[in-house]
Amino acid sequence: MAVTYMLKLEQQPKSYDSKFKILTQGINIEVHNWILDKTSPDQSILEVGCGTGSLASKMALKGCKVIAIDKNYQMISYAMKNIPEKDNIELLYQIDTIKNLNVPNKSQDLVISTFMLSELRPLEQQIFLRNSWKALKTGGRLIIAAEFVPSGIWKIPFKVKRWFYGKKLKRLN
């Protein structure tokens, strides 16, 4: 069910960030702020699954050299229209997937992915991890913020919350 809502959201880049914030109860903003605290100027960063580019823009404004990729043309197009206007900003958006990573091996200080891993099948997750490690410099870091799907008795409240947020998103549309 959540994947269906995500696909719907991804077709609406203008409202994606606000609706995703509602869906995650603001956790996505907390995650972005936590990641920003872990970055420093002049780091080379690859963001995989950048969506509207909100995190990529913030990292670039901080002085990082950012390559942000997403497979969704609409998201990349929206992100490119909203590149911050500042001198010497180093931000490149690309339509790409983790399978076809167009960055040199051992070229990135950080590889970041937020809320994307859960959308991948197990083999795609392995490809993502393998290619991320190839892109990282020696001593580089991989930062992943992913949804989790609880097991056992914890599935019940999780599914109820998902159902409730799905209803909420339908009303927002």
N, C-alpha and C positions, 0 to 999 in steps of 0.2 A: 504494500500500500504506500509506504513512504517513497519508494522509487518512483511511482506514478506521480505523486505530488512534486517531487524534485524535477522530473521531466517537464511538468507543467510550468514550474517556476523558472526553469532554465530557458523557456521560450519567451519570457517576459523580463528582459534585462533591466528595464527602467524600474520595475517594482521588486526585483529579485532581493536586493539587500534588505529592504524593510520587511518583506514577507518571511525571509529566511531568519531574520532576527526574532520575529514572532514565533516561528516554528521552533527555534532553539531556546526560546525564553532569554535571549540576550547572551547566551553562552558563546556564540560565535564572536561577539565583540570582545568578550573577556579573553578568548583564545587569541584574537588578533593583537590585543594589547600585551598579552604575555609574550607572544612571538616578537613584537616590536622591542620589548625589553631585552630580548636575547640577541638582537642584531646591533651591529655597530657600523659606522660609516666606512666606506671603501670595501665592504665585504661583497663578494660576488654571490648572488643568490638566484637560484632557479625555483620559481614557484610553479608547481604542477597542479592543474585544475584551478586556475586563478579566477574563474568566473568573471565578474564585472571589473576586476582589477583593483578593488578597494584596498586590499592589503598590499599589493604590489606598489601602488601609488604611494602609500604611507612609507614603505621601506625606501623607495626611491627618494622621497622628500627628506628622508633621514640621511641620505648620502650613500646609500647602497647602490651597487650596480646590479640591476634586476632584469632577468629574463623571465617573463611570465607566459605560460602556455595554457591553452585550453583547447579541447577539440570542438567546442561549440562556436561556430562562426558568429552568431548573434552576440554572444558574450564578448568575444574579442573585439568585434566591431564597436560595441558600446564602450568597452574599456579604452579603445584608441581615441574615441571622441572625447574622453574625459581625462586625458593625460594632464597632470598638473602643469601649469605654466610657470616654470622656474628655470633660470639659467643653469646649465650644466647638469641637468637631470639625466640619469642613465637608466632608462626604462624601455624595454623592447617587448612588445606583445607579439606572439606567434600562434597561429592555428597549428596545433601539433598534439601528438599523444605521447605517452611515455614509451610506447613501442618504437617511435621514430625520433627519439630525442636528438635535436639538432644542436647539441652543445659538445664541445670537445671533452674527451675523457680527462678526469682530474682537473677540472677547470672551475669548480664551484666550492665556495666556503660552506654554503648551506643549500640544502634542498628542502623545500617546504611544501607540504600538502595539507590542506585543511578540509575536512568533511568530504573527501573524495574516495578514500580507500574502501569504504563500505559499499560503494557503487560498483566496484570491480569484482569480477569472478576470481576464484582462487588462483588460477593460472596468471591472470592479468596482475594480481597483487604481487606474485613472484617476479614477473617481468618488471613491474614498477620498482620493486626493491632492488633487483639486480642492476637495472639501468641507473637508478639513483646512486648506488654505490660507485658505479663506474664514473659518474659525473663529478663525484666529490673529490676534492683535493685530499691529500694525506692529512689526517687530523680534522677533516671537515665533519659537519654534523647533518644528520637527517632529522627533521622535525615533522612529526605526523600528528595531526589532531583528527581523530576519527570517531564516528559514532560507534557505539557498541550495542550489541543485541544481547540482552541478558538471557540466561537460561534458567530452567527450573521454575520455581514459584514466582520469580522476579519478572517472568515474561508477562504476567497478567497486568500489573500496573503499567508496564512499558507499552503494551498494546493498547490499553485504554487511553493513555496519554496520546499516543500516535493517532488513534481514532479521533480524539477530541481536537487535536491540532489540524488534522485533515479537514474536519468540519469547519473549523475556524478559517482555514485557507479558502475553502469553497465560498464562504460568505464574503471574504475579501475580494474574491474575483468577481 
